[in-house]
Amino acid sequence: MESVEIKLRGIDKSEFAVRYTKNIVEMLHEPQLSVEVDAGPIAEDLSKALESLGYRIEAKKPMQGWVWLQAVKSST
């Protein structure tokens, strides 16, 4: 399985973060993801988008002003 790190810190548009991540998932056929994104609504929107794509958030670590998410495709 492929693994991708996506660093989206400093991006202030949820729509961009969600679309970019969805495009990566589509192009690489459901890779394991490690994503850095600003804390707050953007992190929540991205978490919801990943879950809607069938991903499970395995780890969520708050940092100073941003959040690190690790997600894998659910087997169910």
N, C-alpha and C positions, 0 to 999 in steps of 0.2 A: 504494500500500500504506500502511496506517495504521501509525503508530509510537506506542508507548506506553512511558512511563517509570513503573516501579513501584519505590517505595522501601519496603522491608520491614526496614530496619535496626532493631534493638531488639526484633524479634519473636523469641521464643525457642521457638516451636513450628514444627517442620518441616511438620507436617500443614497448618497454617494457610497458610504461605507457598506450599506446593504447590497446595492447593485454590484459593486466591485467584488465583494465576497461571493455573491451568487455566480458571477461570471467565472471566477476562479474554480468554484465547485463544478460548474458545468464543463469547463475546458479540461479539467484534470480528472473528471469522473470520480467524484466523491473522495477527495484526499482527507487525511487527518489534518486538522487545522490548529494553528497557534496564532491567535489574533491579539494585537495590542490596539486598544481603542480608548478614547477619552471616556471618563466616568460620566454617569448621568444618563439622560435619555438615549444617547447614541448607543451606549453599551446595552441598554435594555432592548432597544429596537433590533440590534444585531443579534442578541440572544434569541429573541422571538423569531427572527428570520431563519436562523440556523435550525431551531426546533421545527419550524414549518418545512424545512428541507429534509427532515428526518435525522438531524444530528442530535447527539446527546452532549450536553456541556459536562465534561468530566472534571474540569477544574476551573475555578474562577477566583482570581487573586487580585484584590484591590491594591493599587500602588498609589503613589502621590499624584492624584489628579487623573489617573487613567486606570484601566482594568486589563488584566491579561486573562484571556479565555483559551481553554484547550477543548476542542470538540472533535468527536469521532462520529462516523455514520452509525446509527443504531442498526443492530442486526435484526430487529423485529419490524 
